[in-house]
């Protein structure tokens, strides 16, 4: 269920530009025997400066919960 077209049929919808960036990784993983592909998607690069810039957003409390996972992901990859 990885596709573009900016529509969703029970999956995560995105623009064609972004799916064109992601799909080659998925295709390569499947061709090499991987059955599952984990995709981590964040609303923006959740650096301290960006978090501060978005501090007045109504989503800020939720984003603060995501931020440690973003940091872990960027360090681990």
mmCIF file of the N, C-alpha and C atoms, coordinates in Angstrom:
data_MODEL
# 
_entry.id   MODEL 
# 
loop_
_atom_site.group_PDB 
_atom_site.id 
_atom_site.type_symbol 
_atom_site.label_atom_id 
_atom_site.label_alt_id 
_atom_site.label_comp_id 
_atom_site.label_asym_id 
_atom_site.label_entity_id 
_atom_site.label_seq_id 
_atom_site.pdbx_PDB_ins_code 
_atom_site.Cartn_x 
_atom_site.Cartn_y 
_atom_site.Cartn_z 
_atom_site.occupancy 
_atom_site.B_iso_or_equiv 
_atom_site.pdbx_formal_charge 
_atom_site.auth_seq_id 
_atom_site.auth_comp_id 
_atom_site.auth_asym_id 
_atom_site.auth_atom_id 
_atom_site.pdbx_PDB_model_num 
ATOM 1   N N  . UNK A 1 1  ? 0.826  -1.199  0.000  1.00 0.00 ? 1  UNK A N  1 
ATOM 2   C CA . UNK A 1 1  ? 0.000  0.000   0.000  1.00 0.00 ? 1  UNK A CA 1 
ATOM 3   C C  . UNK A 1 1  ? 0.859  1.247   0.000  1.00 0.00 ? 1  UNK A C  1 
ATOM 4   N N  . UNK A 1 2  ? 1.894  1.251   -0.766 1.00 0.00 ? 2  UNK A N  1 
ATOM 5   C CA . UNK A 1 2  ? 2.736  2.433   -0.915 1.00 0.00 ? 2  UNK A CA 1 
ATOM 6   C C  . UNK A 1 2  ? 2.442  3.011   -2.289 1.00 0.00 ? 2  UNK A C  1 
ATOM 7   N N  . UNK A 1 3  ? 1.911  4.194   -2.319 1.00 0.00 ? 3  UNK A N  1 
ATOM 8   C CA . UNK A 1 3  ? 1.560  4.820   -3.588 1.00 0.00 ? 3  UNK A CA 1 
ATOM 9   C C  . UNK A 1 3  ? 1.484  6.323   -3.439 1.00 0.00 ? 3  UNK A C  1 
ATOM 10  N N  . UNK A 1 4  ? 1.396  7.014   -4.543 1.00 0.00 ? 4  UNK A N  1 
ATOM 11  C CA . UNK A 1 4  ? 1.245  8.465   -4.574 1.00 0.00 ? 4  UNK A CA 1 
ATOM 12  C C  . UNK A 1 4  ? -0.179 8.825   -4.952 1.00 0.00 ? 4  UNK A C  1 
ATOM 13  N N  . UNK A 1 5  ? -0.322 9.917   -5.709 1.00 0.00 ? 5  UNK A N  1 
ATOM 14  C CA . UNK A 1 5  ? -1.632 10.336  -6.161 1.00 0.00 ? 5  UNK A CA 1 
ATOM 15  C C  . UNK A 1 5  ? -2.399 11.169  -5.157 1.00 0.00 ? 5  UNK A C  1 
ATOM 16  N N  . UNK A 1 6  ? -1.831 11.370  -3.974 1.00 0.00 ? 6  UNK A N  1 
ATOM 17  C CA . UNK A 1 6  ? -2.444 12.150  -2.906 1.00 0.00 ? 6  UNK A CA 1 
ATOM 18  C C  . UNK A 1 6  ? -3.866 11.702  -2.591 1.00 0.00 ? 6  UNK A C  1 
ATOM 19  N N  . UNK A 1 7  ? -4.074 10.379  -2.561 1.00 0.00 ? 7  UNK A N  1 
ATOM 20  C CA . UNK A 1 7  ? -5.364 9.838   -2.135 1.00 0.00 ? 7  UNK A CA 1 
ATOM 21  C C  . UNK A 1 7  ? -5.106 8.608   -1.293 1.00 0.00 ? 7  UNK A C  1 
ATOM 22  N N  . UNK A 1 8  ? -6.050 8.265   -0.460 1.00 0.00 ? 8  UNK A N  1 
ATOM 23  C CA . UNK A 1 8  ? -5.854 7.148   0.451  1.00 0.00 ? 8  UNK A CA 1 
ATOM 24  C C  . UNK A 1 8  ? -7.025 6.186   0.372  1.00 0.00 ? 8  UNK A C  1 
ATOM 25  N N  . UNK A 1 9  ? -6.685 4.910   0.362  1.00 0.00 ? 9  UNK A N  1 
ATOM 26  C CA . UNK A 1 9  ? -7.687 3.854   0.454  1.00 0.00 ? 9  UNK A CA 1 
ATOM 27  C C  . UNK A 1 9  ? -7.248 2.991   1.633  1.00 0.00 ? 9  UNK A C  1 
ATOM 28  N N  . UNK A 1 10 ? -7.194 3.608   2.806  1.00 0.00 ? 10 UNK A N  1 
ATOM 29  C CA . UNK A 1 10 ? -6.758 2.919   4.005  1.00 0.00 ? 10 UNK A CA 1 
ATOM 30  C C  . UNK A 1 10 ? -5.259 2.956   4.221  1.00 0.00 ? 10 UNK A C  1 
ATOM 31  N N  . UNK A 1 11 ? -4.561 3.784   3.494  1.00 0.00 ? 11 UNK A N  1 
ATOM 32  C CA . UNK A 1 11 ? -3.114 3.888   3.649  1.00 0.00 ? 11 UNK A CA 1 
ATOM 33  C C  . UNK A 1 11 ? -2.719 5.355   3.830  1.00 0.00 ? 11 UNK A C  1 
ATOM 34  N N  . UNK A 1 12 ? -1.442 5.595   3.991  1.00 0.00 ? 12 UNK A N  1 
ATOM 35  C CA . UNK A 1 12 ? -0.933 6.946   4.196  1.00 0.00 ? 12 UNK A CA 1 
ATOM 36  C C  . UNK A 1 12 ? -0.807 7.652   2.851  1.00 0.00 ? 12 UNK A C  1 
ATOM 37  N N  . UNK A 1 13 ? -1.547 8.718   2.642  1.00 0.00 ? 13 UNK A N  1 
ATOM 38  C CA . UNK A 1 13 ? -1.544 9.435   1.366  1.00 0.00 ? 13 UNK A CA 1 
ATOM 39  C C  . UNK A 1 13 ? -0.435 10.481  1.338  1.00 0.00 ? 13 UNK A C  1 
ATOM 40  N N  . UNK A 1 14 ? 0.216  10.634  0.198  1.00 0.00 ? 14 UNK A N  1 
ATOM 41  C CA . UNK A 1 14 ? 1.255  11.638  0.016  1.00 0.00 ? 14 UNK A CA 1 
ATOM 42  C C  . UNK A 1 14 ? 1.299  12.047  -1.441 1.00 0.00 ? 14 UNK A C  1 
ATOM 43  N N  . UNK A 1 15 ? 2.042  13.085  -1.716 1.00 0.00 ? 15 UNK A N  1 
ATOM 44  C CA . UNK A 1 15 ? 2.167  13.545  -3.098 1.00 0.00 ? 15 UNK A CA 1 
ATOM 45  C C  . UNK A 1 15 ? 3.072  12.611  -3.887 1.00 0.00 ? 15 UNK A C  1 
ATOM 46  N N  . UNK A 1 16 ? 2.975  12.681  -5.202 1.00 0.00 ? 16 UNK A N  1 
ATOM 47  C CA . UNK A 1 16 ? 3.827  11.862  -6.063 1.00 0.00 ? 16 UNK A CA 1 
ATOM 48  C C  . UNK A 1 16 ? 5.303  12.189  -5.841 1.00 0.00 ? 16 UNK A C  1 
ATOM 49  N N  . UNK A 1 17 ? 5.625  13.447  -5.573 1.00 0.00 ? 17 UNK A N  1 
ATOM 50  C CA . UNK A 1 17 ? 7.015  13.838  -5.345 1.00 0.00 ? 17 UNK A CA 1 
ATOM 51  C C  . UNK A 1 17 ? 7.629  13.028  -4.201 1.00 0.00 ? 17 UNK A C  1 
ATOM 52  N N  . UNK A 1 18 ? 6.892  12.885  -3.104 1.00 0.00 ? 18 UNK A N  1 
ATOM 53  C CA . UNK A 1 18 ? 7.424  12.163  -1.959 1.00 0.00 ? 18 UNK A CA 1 
ATOM 54  C C  . UNK A 1 18 ? 7.437  10.649  -2.187 1.00 0.00 ? 18 UNK A C  1 
ATOM 55  N N  . UNK A 1 19 ? 6.427  10.125  -2.853 1.00 0.00 ? 19 UNK A N  1 
ATOM 56  C CA . UNK A 1 19 ? 6.432  8.689   -3.099 1.00 0.00 ? 19 UNK A CA 1 
ATOM 57  C C  . UNK A 1 19 ? 7.564  8.320   -4.049 1.00 0.00 ? 19 UNK A C  1 
ATOM 58  N N  . UNK A 1 20 ? 7.898  9.203   -4.969 1.00 0.00 ? 20 UNK A N  1 
ATOM 59  C CA . UNK A 1 20 ? 9.024  8.942   -5.868 1.00 0.00 ? 20 UNK A CA 1 
ATOM 60  C C  . UNK A 1 20 ? 10.345 8.880   -5.117 1.00 0.00 ? 20 UNK A C  1 
ATOM 61  N N  . UNK A 1 21 ? 10.404 9.528   -3.980 1.00 0.00 ? 21 UNK A N  1 
ATOM 62  C CA . UNK A 1 21 ? 11.598 9.475   -3.132 1.00 0.00 ? 21 UNK A CA 1 
ATOM 63  C C  . UNK A 1 21 ? 11.630 8.181   -2.308 1.00 0.00 ? 21 UNK A C  1 
ATOM 64  N N  . UNK A 1 22 ? 10.484 7.732   -1.843 1.00 0.00 ? 22 UNK A N  1 
ATOM 65  C CA . UNK A 1 22 ? 10.389 6.572   -0.960 1.00 0.00 ? 22 UNK A CA 1 
ATOM 66  C C  . UNK A 1 22 ? 10.351 5.251   -1.726 1.00 0.00 ? 22 UNK A C  1 
ATOM 67  N N  . UNK A 1 23 ? 9.662  5.204   -2.839 1.00 0.00 ? 23 UNK A N  1 
ATOM 68  C CA . UNK A 1 23 ? 9.393  3.940   -3.519 1.00 0.00 ? 23 UNK A CA 1 
ATOM 69  C C  . UNK A 1 23 ? 10.644 3.145   -3.893 1.00 0.00 ? 23 UNK A C  1 
ATOM 70  N N  . UNK A 1 24 ? 11.715 3.763   -4.384 1.00 0.00 ? 24 UNK A N  1 
ATOM 71  C CA . UNK A 1 24 ? 12.908 2.960   -4.704 1.00 0.00 ? 24 UNK A CA 1 
ATOM 72  C C  . UNK A 1 24 ? 13.444 2.170   -3.507 1.00 0.00 ? 24 UNK A C  1 
ATOM 73  N N  . UNK A 1 25 ? 13.356 2.722   -2.306 1.00 0.00 ? 25 UNK A N  1 
ATOM 74  C CA . UNK A 1 25 ? 13.784 1.996   -1.108 1.00 0.00 ? 25 UNK A CA 1 
ATOM 75  C C  . UNK A 1 25 ? 12.889 0.784   -0.863 1.00 0.00 ? 25 UNK A C  1 
ATOM 76  N N  . UNK A 1 26 ? 11.595 0.981   -1.028 1.00 0.00 ? 26 UNK A N  1 
ATOM 77  C CA . UNK A 1 26 ? 10.638 -0.102  -0.827 1.00 0.00 ? 26 UNK A CA 1 
ATOM 78  C C  . UNK A 1 26 ? 10.868 -1.197  -1.863 1.00 0.00 ? 26 UNK A C  1 
ATOM 79  N N  . UNK A 1 27 ? 10.996 -0.813  -3.109 1.00 0.00 ? 27 UNK A N  1 
ATOM 80  C CA . UNK A 1 27 ? 11.205 -1.779  -4.185 1.00 0.00 ? 27 UNK A CA 1 
ATOM 81  C C  . UNK A 1 27 ? 12.478 -2.594  -3.957 1.00 0.00 ? 27 UNK A C  1 
ATOM 82  N N  . UNK A 1 28 ? 13.548 -1.926  -3.582 1.00 0.00 ? 28 UNK A N  1 
ATOM 83  C CA . UNK A 1 28 ? 14.813 -2.611  -3.318 1.00 0.00 ? 28 UNK A CA 1 
ATOM 84  C C  . UNK A 1 28 ? 14.687 -3.587  -2.147 1.00 0.00 ? 28 UNK A C  1 
ATOM 85  N N  . UNK A 1 29 ? 14.011 -3.169  -1.096 1.00 0.00 ? 29 UNK A N  1 
ATOM 86  C CA . UNK A 1 29 ? 13.822 -4.044  0.065  1.00 0.00 ? 29 UNK A CA 1 
ATOM 87  C C  . UNK A 1 29 ? 13.032 -5.284  -0.311 1.00 0.00 ? 29 UNK A C  1 
ATOM 88  N N  . UNK A 1 30 ? 11.950 -5.122  -1.055 1.00 0.00 ? 30 UNK A N  1 
ATOM 89  C CA . UNK A 1 30 ? 11.134 -6.265  -1.454 1.00 0.00 ? 30 UNK A CA 1 
ATOM 90  C C  . UNK A 1 30 ? 11.900 -7.208  -2.370 1.00 0.00 ? 30 UNK A C  1 
ATOM 91  N N  . UNK A 1 31 ? 12.666 -6.653  -3.297 1.00 0.00 ? 31 UNK A N  1 
ATOM 92  C CA . UNK A 1 31 ? 13.438 -7.483  -4.225 1.00 0.00 ? 31 UNK A CA 1 
ATOM 93  C C  . UNK A 1 31 ? 14.537 -8.268  -3.509 1.00 0.00 ? 31 UNK A C  1 
ATOM 94  N N  . UNK A 1 32 ? 14.946 -7.807  -2.350 1.00 0.00 ? 32 UNK A N  1 
ATOM 95  C CA . UNK A 1 32 ? 15.994 -8.479  -1.588 1.00 0.00 ? 32 UNK A CA 1 
ATOM 96  C C  . UNK A 1 32 ? 15.443 -9.312  -0.434 1.00 0.00 ? 32 UNK A C  1 
ATOM 97  N N  . UNK A 1 33 ? 14.159 -9.656  -0.506 1.00 0.00 ? 33 UNK A N  1 
ATOM 98  C CA . UNK A 1 33 ? 13.579 -10.587 0.442  1.00 0.00 ? 33 UNK A CA 1 
ATOM 99  C C  . UNK A 1 33 ? 12.981 -10.001 1.699  1.00 0.00 ? 33 UNK A C  1 
ATOM 100 N N  . UNK A 1 34 ? 12.949 -8.699  1.814  1.00 0.00 ? 34 UNK A N  1 
ATOM 101 C CA . UNK A 1 34 ? 12.345 -8.082  2.998  1.00 0.00 ? 34 UNK A CA 1 
ATOM 102 C C  . UNK A 1 34 ? 10.837 -8.045  2.795  1.00 0.00 ? 34 UNK A C  1 
ATOM 103 N N  . UNK A 1 35 ? 10.069 -8.466  3.809  1.00 0.00 ? 35 UNK A N  1 
ATOM 104 C CA . UNK A 1 35 ? 8.611  -8.540  3.682  1.00 0.00 ? 35 UNK A CA 1 
ATOM 105 C C  . UNK A 1 35 ? 7.890  -7.347  4.293  1.00 0.00 ? 35 UNK A C  1 
ATOM 106 N N  . UNK A 1 36 ? 8.566  -6.617  5.138  1.00 0.00 ? 36 UNK A N  1 
ATOM 107 C CA . UNK A 1 36 ? 7.973  -5.444  5.770  1.00 0.00 ? 36 UNK A CA 1 
ATOM 108 C C  . UNK A 1 36 ? 8.937  -4.278  5.647  1.00 0.00 ? 36 UNK A C  1 
ATOM 109 N N  . UNK A 1 37 ? 8.371  -3.081  5.504  1.00 0.00 ? 37 UNK A N  1 
ATOM 110 C CA . UNK A 1 37 ? 9.175  -1.872  5.399  1.00 0.00 ? 37 UNK A CA 1 
ATOM 111 C C  . UNK A 1 37 ? 8.637  -0.871  6.419  1.00 0.00 ? 37 UNK A C  1 
ATOM 112 N N  . UNK A 1 38 ? 9.496  -0.457  7.329  1.00 0.00 ? 38 UNK A N  1 
ATOM 113 C CA . UNK A 1 38 ? 9.088  0.526   8.328  1.00 0.00 ? 38 UNK A CA 1 
ATOM 114 C C  . UNK A 1 38 ? 9.398  1.920   7.791  1.00 0.00 ? 38 UNK A C  1 
ATOM 115 N N  . UNK A 1 39 ? 8.404  2.785   7.805  1.00 0.00 ? 39 UNK A N  1 
ATOM 116 C CA . UNK A 1 39 ? 8.566  4.161   7.343  1.00 0.00 ? 39 UNK A CA 1 
ATOM 117 C C  . UNK A 1 39 ? 8.244  5.081   8.516  1.00 0.00 ? 39 UNK A C  1 
ATOM 118 N N  . UNK A 1 40 ? 9.180  5.957   8.848  1.00 0.00 ? 40 UNK A N  1 
ATOM 119 C CA . UNK A 1 40 ? 8.976  6.936   9.916  1.00 0.00 ? 40 UNK A CA 1 
ATOM 120 C C  . UNK A 1 40 ? 8.727  8.285   9.280  1.00 0.00 ? 40 UNK A C  1 
ATOM 121 N N  . UNK A 1 41 ? 7.592  8.880   9.603  1.00 0.00 ? 41 UNK A N  1 
ATOM 122 C CA . UNK A 1 41 ? 7.210  10.162  9.010  1.00 0.00 ? 41 UNK A CA 1 
ATOM 123 C C  . UNK A 1 41 ? 6.946  11.158  10.131 1.00 0.00 ? 41 UNK A C  1 
ATOM 124 N N  . UNK A 1 42 ? 7.588  12.291  10.033 1.00 0.00 ? 42 UNK A N  1 
ATOM 125 C CA . UNK A 1 42 ? 7.437  13.358  11.022 1.00 0.00 ? 42 UNK A CA 1 
ATOM 126 C C  . UNK A 1 42 ? 6.932  14.614  10.324 1.00 0.00 ? 42 UNK A C  1 
ATOM 127 N N  . UNK A 1 43 ? 6.274  15.505  11.053 1.00 0.00 ? 43 UNK A N  1 
ATOM 128 C CA . UNK A 1 43 ? 5.690  16.691  10.411 1.00 0.00 ? 43 UNK A CA 1 
ATOM 129 C C  . UNK A 1 43 ? 6.728  17.681  9.879  1.00 0.00 ? 43 UNK A C  1 
ATOM 130 N N  . UNK A 1 44 ? 7.955  17.642  10.409 1.00 0.00 ? 44 UNK A N  1 
ATOM 131 C CA . UNK A 1 44 ? 9.055  18.500  9.981  1.00 0.00 ? 44 UNK A CA 1 
ATOM 132 C C  . UNK A 1 44 ? 10.312 17.983  10.661 1.00 0.00 ? 44 UNK A C  1 
ATOM 133 N N  . UNK A 1 45 ? 11.473 18.502  10.298 1.00 0.00 ? 45 UNK A N  1 
ATOM 134 C CA . UNK A 1 45 ? 12.701 18.126  11.004 1.00 0.00 ? 45 UNK A CA 1 
ATOM 135 C C  . UNK A 1 45 ? 12.580 18.661  12.427 1.00 0.00 ? 45 UNK A C  1 
ATOM 136 N N  . UNK A 1 46 ? 12.489 17.779  13.373 1.00 0.00 ? 46 UNK A N  1 
ATOM 137 C CA . UNK A 1 46 ? 12.142 18.153  14.737 1.00 0.00 ? 46 UNK A CA 1 
ATOM 138 C C  . UNK A 1 46 ? 13.364 18.495  15.585 1.00 0.00 ? 46 UNK A C  1 
ATOM 139 N N  . UNK A 1 47 ? 14.203 19.354  15.045 1.00 0.00 ? 47 UNK A N  1 
ATOM 140 C CA . UNK A 1 47 ? 15.354 19.861  15.778 1.00 0.00 ? 47 UNK A CA 1 
ATOM 141 C C  . UNK A 1 47 ? 14.868 20.810  16.869 1.00 0.00 ? 47 UNK A C  1 
ATOM 142 N N  . UNK A 1 48 ? 15.734 21.129  17.803 1.00 0.00 ? 48 UNK A N  1 
ATOM 143 C CA . UNK A 1 48 ? 15.353 22.053  18.882 1.00 0.00 ? 48 UNK A CA 1 
ATOM 144 C C  . UNK A 1 48 ? 14.907 23.397  18.322 1.00 0.00 ? 48 UNK A C  1 
ATOM 145 N N  . UNK A 1 49 ? 15.628 23.901  17.335 1.00 0.00 ? 49 UNK A N  1 
ATOM 146 C CA . UNK A 1 49 ? 15.262 25.207  16.768 1.00 0.00 ? 49 UNK A CA 1 
ATOM 147 C C  . UNK A 1 49 ? 13.915 25.148  16.055 1.00 0.00 ? 49 UNK A C  1 
ATOM 148 N N  . UNK A 1 50 ? 13.641 24.064  15.336 1.00 0.00 ? 50 UNK A N  1 
ATOM 149 C CA . UNK A 1 50 ? 12.334 23.945  14.677 1.00 0.00 ? 50 UNK A CA 1 
ATOM 150 C C  . UNK A 1 50 ? 11.216 23.743  15.678 1.00 0.00 ? 50 UNK A C  1 
ATOM 151 N N  . UNK A 1 51 ? 11.478 22.988  16.738 1.00 0.00 ? 51 UNK A N  1 
ATOM 152 C CA . UNK A 1 51 ? 10.459 22.819  17.775 1.00 0.00 ? 51 UNK A CA 1 
ATOM 153 C C  . UNK A 1 51 ? 10.127 24.179  18.393 1.00 0.00 ? 51 UNK A C  1 
ATOM 154 N N  . UNK A 1 52 ? 11.150 24.968  18.645 1.00 0.00 ? 52 UNK A N  1 
ATOM 155 C CA . UNK A 1 52 ? 10.934 26.302  19.204 1.00 0.00 ? 52 UNK A CA 1 
ATOM 156 C C  . UNK A 1 52 ? 10.145 27.185  18.235 1.00 0.00 ? 52 UNK A C  1 
ATOM 157 N N  . UNK A 1 53 ? 10.441 27.068  16.963 1.00 0.00 ? 53 UNK A N  1 
ATOM 158 C CA . UNK A 1 53 ? 9.741  27.867  15.949 1.00 0.00 ? 53 UNK A CA 1 
ATOM 159 C C  . UNK A 1 53 ? 8.252  27.511  15.899 1.00 0.00 ? 53 UNK A C  1 
ATOM 160 N N  . UNK A 1 54 ? 7.905  26.258  16.174 1.00 0.00 ? 54 UNK A N  1 
ATOM 161 C CA . UNK A 1 54 ? 6.511  25.802  16.114 1.00 0.00 ? 54 UNK A CA 1 
ATOM 162 C C  . UNK A 1 54 ? 5.848  25.736  17.492 1.00 0.00 ? 54 UNK A C  1 
ATOM 163 N N  . UNK A 1 55 ? 6.442  26.364  18.483 1.00 0.00 ? 55 UNK A N  1 
ATOM 164 C CA . UNK A 1 55 ? 5.958  26.242  19.863 1.00 0.00 ? 55 UNK A CA 1 
ATOM 165 C C  . UNK A 1 55 ? 4.543  26.775  20.068 1.00 0.00 ? 55 UNK A C  1 
ATOM 166 N N  . UNK A 1 56 ? 4.042  27.632  19.192 1.00 0.00 ? 56 UNK A N  1 
ATOM 167 C CA . UNK A 1 56 ? 2.694  28.183  19.351 1.00 0.00 ? 56 UNK A CA 1 
ATOM 168 C C  . UNK A 1 56 ? 1.634  27.395  18.589 1.00 0.00 ? 56 UNK A C  1 
ATOM 169 N N  . UNK A 1 57 ? 2.033  26.313  17.957 1.00 0.00 ? 57 UNK A N  1 
ATOM 170 C CA . UNK A 1 57 ? 1.081  25.478  17.220 1.00 0.00 ? 57 UNK A CA 1 
ATOM 171 C C  . UNK A 1 57 ? 0.165  24.732  18.182 1.00 0.00 ? 57 UNK A C  1 
ATOM 172 N N  . UNK A 1 58 ? -1.035 24.519  17.777 1.00 0.00 ? 58 UNK A N  1 
ATOM 173 C CA . UNK A 1 58 ? -1.961 23.749  18.610 1.00 0.00 ? 58 UNK A CA 1 
ATOM 174 C C  . UNK A 1 58 ? -1.537 22.286  18.706 1.00 0.00 ? 58 UNK A C  1 
ATOM 175 N N  . UNK A 1 59 ? -0.649 21.841  17.837 1.00 0.00 ? 59 UNK A N  1 
ATOM 176 C CA . UNK A 1 59 ? -0.152 20.469  17.845 1.00 0.00 ? 59 UNK A CA 1 
ATOM 177 C C  . UNK A 1 59 ? 1.144  20.308  18.637 1.00 0.00 ? 59 UNK A C  1 
ATOM 178 N N  . UNK A 1 60 ? 1.639  21.367  19.218 1.00 0.00 ? 60 UNK A N  1 
ATOM 179 C CA . UNK A 1 60 ? 2.948  21.342  19.865 1.00 0.00 ? 60 UNK A CA 1 
ATOM 180 C C  . UNK A 1 60 ? 3.065  20.261  20.946 1.00 0.00 ? 60 UNK A C  1 
ATOM 181 N N  . UNK A 1 61 ? 2.056  20.107  21.769 1.00 0.00 ? 61 UNK A N  1 
ATOM 182 C CA . UNK A 1 61 ? 2.109  19.101  22.833 1.00 0.00 ? 61 UNK A CA 1 
ATOM 183 C C  . UNK A 1 61 ? 2.282  17.707  22.236 1.00 0.00 ? 61 UNK A C  1 
ATOM 184 N N  . UNK A 1 62 ? 1.554  17.410  21.177 1.00 0.00 ? 62 UNK A N  1 
ATOM 185 C CA . UNK A 1 62 ? 1.697  16.129  20.498 1.00 0.00 ? 62 UNK A CA 1 
ATOM 186 C C  . UNK A 1 62 ? 3.082  15.996  19.880 1.00 0.00 ? 62 UNK A C  1 
ATOM 187 N N  . UNK A 1 63 ? 3.565  17.050  19.231 1.00 0.00 ? 63 UNK A N  1 
ATOM 188 C CA . UNK A 1 63 ? 4.874  17.009  18.591 1.00 0.00 ? 63 UNK A CA 1 
ATOM 189 C C  . UNK A 1 63 ? 5.998  16.791  19.602 1.00 0.00 ? 63 UNK A C  1 
ATOM 190 N N  . UNK A 1 64 ? 5.827  17.327  20.803 1.00 0.00 ? 64 UNK A N  1 
ATOM 191 C CA . UNK A 1 64 ? 6.850  17.101  21.840 1.00 0.00 ? 64 UNK A CA 1 
ATOM 192 C C  . UNK A 1 64 ? 6.949  15.616  22.193 1.00 0.00 ? 64 UNK A C  1 
ATOM 193 N N  . UNK A 1 65 ? 5.847  14.895  22.065 1.00 0.00 ? 65 UNK A N  1 
ATOM 194 C CA . UNK A 1 65 ? 5.880  13.451  22.312 1.00 0.00 ? 65 UNK A CA 1 
ATOM 195 C C  . UNK A 1 65 ? 6.621  12.717  21.191 1.00 0.00 ? 65 UNK A C  1 
ATOM 196 N N  . UNK A 1 66 ? 6.533  13.226  19.969 1.00 0.00 ? 66 UNK A N  1 
ATOM 197 C CA . UNK A 1 66 ? 7.206  12.610  18.827 1.00 0.00 ? 66 UNK A CA 1 
ATOM 198 C C  . UNK A 1 66 ? 8.698  12.941  18.776 1.00 0.00 ? 66 UNK A C  1 
ATOM 199 N N  . UNK A 1 67 ? 9.064  14.066  19.330 1.00 0.00 ? 67 UNK A N  1 
ATOM 200 C CA . UNK A 1 67 ? 10.425 14.583  19.187 1.00 0.00 ? 67 UNK A CA 1 
ATOM 201 C C  . UNK A 1 67 ? 11.508 13.624  19.681 1.00 0.00 ? 67 UNK A C  1 
ATOM 202 N N  . UNK A 1 68 ? 11.361 12.935  20.816 1.00 0.00 ? 68 UNK A N  1 
ATOM 203 C CA . UNK A 1 68 ? 12.399 11.975  21.219 1.00 0.00 ? 68 UNK A CA 1 
ATOM 204 C C  . UNK A 1 68 ? 12.573 10.837  20.206 1.00 0.00 ? 68 UNK A C  1 
ATOM 205 N N  . UNK A 1 69 ? 11.490 10.380  19.612 1.00 0.00 ? 69 UNK A N  1 
ATOM 206 C CA . UNK A 1 69 ? 11.587 9.337   18.587 1.00 0.00 ? 69 UNK A CA 1 
ATOM 207 C C  . UNK A 1 69 ? 12.313 9.874   17.350 1.00 0.00 ? 69 UNK A C  1 
ATOM 208 N N  . UNK A 1 70 ? 12.041 11.118  16.991 1.00 0.00 ? 70 UNK A N  1 
ATOM 209 C CA . UNK A 1 70 ? 12.746 11.745  15.864 1.00 0.00 ? 70 UNK A CA 1 
ATOM 210 C C  . UNK A 1 70 ? 14.249 11.790  16.142 1.00 0.00 ? 70 UNK A C  1 
ATOM 211 N N  . UNK A 1 71 ? 14.620 12.206  17.336 1.00 0.00 ? 71 UNK A N  1 
ATOM 212 C CA . UNK A 1 71 ? 16.039 12.259  17.689 1.00 0.00 ? 71 UNK A CA 1 
ATOM 213 C C  . UNK A 1 71 ? 16.693 10.889  17.639 1.00 0.00 ? 71 UNK A C  1 
ATOM 214 N N  . UNK A 1 72 ? 15.999 9.889   18.163 1.00 0.00 ? 72 UNK A N  1 
ATOM 215 C CA . UNK A 1 72 ? 16.522 8.532   18.126 1.00 0.00 ? 72 UNK A CA 1 
ATOM 216 C C  . UNK A 1 72 ? 16.702 8.070   16.669 1.00 0.00 ? 72 UNK A C  1 
ATOM 217 N N  . UNK A 1 73 ? 15.674 8.324   15.860 1.00 0.00 ? 73 UNK A N  1 
ATOM 218 C CA . UNK A 1 73 ? 15.716 7.917   14.459 1.00 0.00 ? 73 UNK A CA 1 
ATOM 219 C C  . UNK A 1 73 ? 16.875 8.572   13.715 1.00 0.00 ? 73 UNK A C  1 
ATOM 220 N N  . UNK A 1 74 ? 17.091 9.866   13.930 1.00 0.00 ? 74 UNK A N  1 
ATOM 221 C CA . UNK A 1 74 ? 18.168 10.555  13.206 1.00 0.00 ? 74 UNK A CA 1 
ATOM 222 C C  . UNK A 1 74 ? 19.546 10.086  13.668 1.00 0.00 ? 74 UNK A C  1 
ATOM 223 N N  . UNK A 1 75 ? 19.682 9.709   14.922 1.00 0.00 ? 75 UNK A N  1 
ATOM 224 C CA . UNK A 1 75 ? 20.969 9.212   15.412 1.00 0.00 ? 75 UNK A CA 1 
ATOM 225 C C  . UNK A 1 75 ? 21.221 7.774   14.977 1.00 0.00 ? 75 UNK A C  1 
ATOM 226 N N  . UNK A 1 76 ? 20.173 6.973   14.905 1.00 0.00 ? 76 UNK A N  1 
ATOM 227 C CA . UNK A 1 76 ? 20.311 5.555   14.569 1.00 0.00 ? 76 UNK A CA 1 
ATOM 228 C C  . UNK A 1 76 ? 20.452 5.316   13.071 1.00 0.00 ? 76 UNK A C  1 
ATOM 229 N N  . UNK A 1 77 ? 20.068 6.282   12.277 1.00 0.00 ? 77 UNK A N  1 
ATOM 230 C CA . UNK A 1 77 ? 20.115 6.084   10.821 1.00 0.00 ? 77 UNK A CA 1 
ATOM 231 C C  . UNK A 1 77 ? 21.079 7.057   10.248 1.00 0.00 ? 77 UNK A C  1 
# 
